[in-house]
Amino acid sequence: MYRRFQNRRTVRAEFAIKPDYHIFSNSIQIILPVIKSDYKLNETEKKLLNILKINGSMTRNEIEKAAEIDKSKAIRGLNRLIEKKMIQKRDLGRGTKYEIV
């Protein structure tokens, strides 16, 4: 049972947004991230986000196959996630990959 809890903690730690630390000669500055929890994701966006969390960086075609959705639905979902700044595009052109920010 302890092992199962430990695995969940590890998974959460991988995706947690970490604060920035700046150490000066006479002080320490901690910059906390702004975490927005009011994102309203539809089922497709949730599915795409979970696939990217599990697999890391993927092409649109790989995401379509993993999510079992068509091209237009995948593009709409990915673009909405980019607008919400939850994912980003890496490498443009044929080799475009999507990854979590």
C-alpha angles and dihedrals in degrees: 000000000000090000092055091052091048091054092052090050091051093050092050091048092055093059099036117114108238127214122245119242124205116186119200130180093265105018148029122228119203117193112197119207121243108243116197113201097172095086110134106209124185121220094267092051091048090050093049092047092050092049091052091047091054100040103029117211115018140165121245091251092053090048091050091053094045093048093040093226133128126262098258094049091049093050093049092048094046092048091051090051090050090051089052088050093236096121135020138207118245123194114007128231124031092343095056111147130186124218139170115266 
